[in-house]
Amino acid sequence: MKIKVSLSSVLLMLMLGLVGCSSPGPSDTVRNYYAALFAGEVDEAVSYLSASSLQSMGGEEAWREIFTEMAIEAQSDVEFWPEIEVVDETINGDVAIVVLNVKPKNGLNQTQEQQSLVKENGNWKLNIDIWGK
C-alpha cells in the first residue's frame, strides 16, 4: 500500500511538472510580447513574431531596427506605451485571435484591437500584417 501511495505521488508530481512545461497560450504570448517590447528587450519581442510576420518586413533584422527605434522613443517619452488589457481569446486549431483594450497614457480614448496568432512548432506567434492584407 505504501508503494502505491508513493508511486501515485510521483506520478502526480510528474503530471504537474509537465503541465508547467507547456508553452504559453495566445493571451500569454501577447502579454509577453508587449512586456518585452515595452522593456526594450528587442530580441525577445522579435522572438514572438510568426515566420510570415518576419518575412513581411524582410526578416528579423528589419524588425529589430523598428523595435529599437520604438524603445528609444519610449525612453524619451514615458507616456509612449499604452496599457494593454486582454479581454477575449478565441482559439480555432492553430489560429487564435486575442482582443485587447489599448489605453493610452496621454488621455486619448481607449481603443480595442485584435491580435492574430498562429501556432508554429508548438508555440503561439503573433501574426502581424503591417500591410493590412
C-alpha positions as CSV (number, residue, x, y, z in Angstrom):
1,M,0.0,0.0,0.0
2,K,2.8,2.4,0.9
3,I,4.4,1.8,-2.5
4,K,1.1,2.7,-4.3
5,V,0.9,6.0,-2.4
6,S,4.5,6.8,-3.2
7,L,4.1,5.9,-6.8
8,S,0.9,7.9,-7.1
9,S,2.6,10.9,-5.5
10,V,5.5,10.6,-8.0
11,L,3.1,10.3,-11.0
12,L,1.1,13.4,-9.7
13,M,4.3,15.4,-9.4
14,L,5.4,14.4,-12.9
15,M,2.0,15.4,-14.3
16,L,2.1,18.7,-12.6
17,G,5.6,19.3,-13.9
18,L,4.6,18.5,-17.5
19,V,1.7,21.0,-17.2
20,G,4.1,23.6,-16.0
21,C,6.3,23.0,-19.1
22,S,3.6,23.6,-21.6
23,S,4.0,26.6,-23.9
24,P,2.1,29.8,-23.1
25,G,-1.3,30.3,-24.6
26,P,-2.2,33.0,-27.1
27,S,-3.1,35.6,-24.4
28,D,0.1,34.9,-22.5
29,T,2.1,35.2,-25.7
30,V,0.6,38.6,-26.4
31,R,1.3,39.8,-22.9
32,N,4.9,38.5,-23.1
33,Y,5.4,40.2,-26.4
34,Y,4.2,43.6,-25.2
35,A,6.2,43.2,-21.9
36,A,9.3,42.6,-23.9
37,L,8.6,45.4,-26.3
38,F,7.9,47.9,-23.5
39,A,11.0,46.8,-21.6
40,G,13.2,47.4,-24.7
41,E,14.0,43.7,-25.0
42,V,14.2,43.8,-28.7
43,D,15.4,40.2,-29.4
44,E,12.8,38.7,-27.1
45,A,10.0,40.8,-28.8
46,V,11.1,39.6,-32.2
47,S,11.0,36.0,-31.0
48,Y,7.2,36.3,-30.6
49,L,6.7,37.1,-34.3
50,S,5.5,34.5,-36.8
51,A,7.6,33.5,-39.8
52,S,5.2,35.3,-42.1
53,S,5.4,38.5,-40.0
54,L,9.2,38.3,-40.1
55,Q,9.2,37.9,-43.8
56,S,6.7,40.7,-44.3
57,M,9.4,43.2,-43.3
58,G,12.4,41.5,-44.8
59,G,13.5,39.4,-41.8
60,E,14.4,39.7,-38.2
61,E,16.9,42.5,-38.6
62,A,14.3,44.8,-40.0
63,W,12.0,44.1,-37.0
64,R,14.9,44.7,-34.6
65,E,15.5,48.1,-36.2
66,I,11.8,49.0,-35.8
67,F,11.7,47.8,-32.2
68,T,14.9,49.5,-31.3
69,E,13.5,52.8,-32.6
70,M,10.4,52.3,-30.6
71,A,12.4,51.6,-27.5
72,I,14.4,54.8,-28.0
73,E,11.2,56.8,-28.4
74,A,9.8,55.2,-25.3
75,Q,12.8,56.2,-23.2
76,S,12.3,59.8,-24.2
77,D,8.5,59.8,-23.6
78,V,7.2,58.0,-20.5
79,E,3.7,58.1,-21.9
80,F,4.7,56.4,-25.2
81,W,3.5,52.9,-24.2
82,P,-0.2,52.4,-23.6
83,E,-1.7,50.0,-21.1
84,I,-2.7,46.7,-22.7
85,E,-5.5,44.6,-21.3
86,V,-6.5,41.2,-22.8
87,V,-10.3,41.0,-22.8
88,D,-11.0,37.9,-25.0
89,E,-9.3,35.0,-26.6
90,T,-10.6,32.7,-29.4
91,I,-8.7,29.6,-30.5
92,N,-9.6,27.7,-33.6
93,G,-7.0,24.9,-34.2
94,D,-3.6,26.6,-34.9
95,V,-5.1,30.1,-35.2
96,A,-6.1,32.4,-32.4
97,I,-7.5,35.9,-32.0
98,V,-6.8,37.9,-28.9
99,V,-8.8,41.0,-28.3
100,L,-7.1,43.9,-26.4
101,N,-8.1,47.1,-24.8
102,V,-5.4,49.7,-25.5
103,K,-5.4,52.5,-23.1
104,P,-3.1,55.4,-24.0
105,K,-1.5,57.1,-21.0
106,N,-1.8,60.5,-22.6
107,G,-5.6,60.7,-22.1
108,L,-6.7,59.8,-25.6
109,N,-9.6,57.4,-25.9
110,Q,-9.2,53.7,-25.3
111,T,-9.4,51.5,-28.4
112,Q,-10.0,47.8,-28.9
113,E,-7.7,45.9,-31.2
114,Q,-7.5,42.3,-32.3
115,Q,-4.2,40.4,-32.5
116,S,-4.0,37.4,-34.7
117,L,-1.7,34.5,-33.7
118,V,-0.6,31.3,-35.4
119,K,0.8,28.2,-33.8
120,E,4.3,27.4,-35.2
121,N,6.3,24.4,-33.9
122,G,4.0,24.2,-30.8
123,N,4.4,27.9,-29.9
124,W,1.9,30.7,-30.4
125,K,3.4,33.5,-32.6
126,L,2.0,36.9,-33.4
127,N,0.9,37.2,-37.0
128,I,1.4,40.9,-37.6
129,D,0.3,42.1,-41.1
130,I,1.7,45.6,-41.5
131,W,0.3,45.9,-45.0
132,G,-3.2,45.2,-43.9
133,K,-3.8,42.3,-46.3
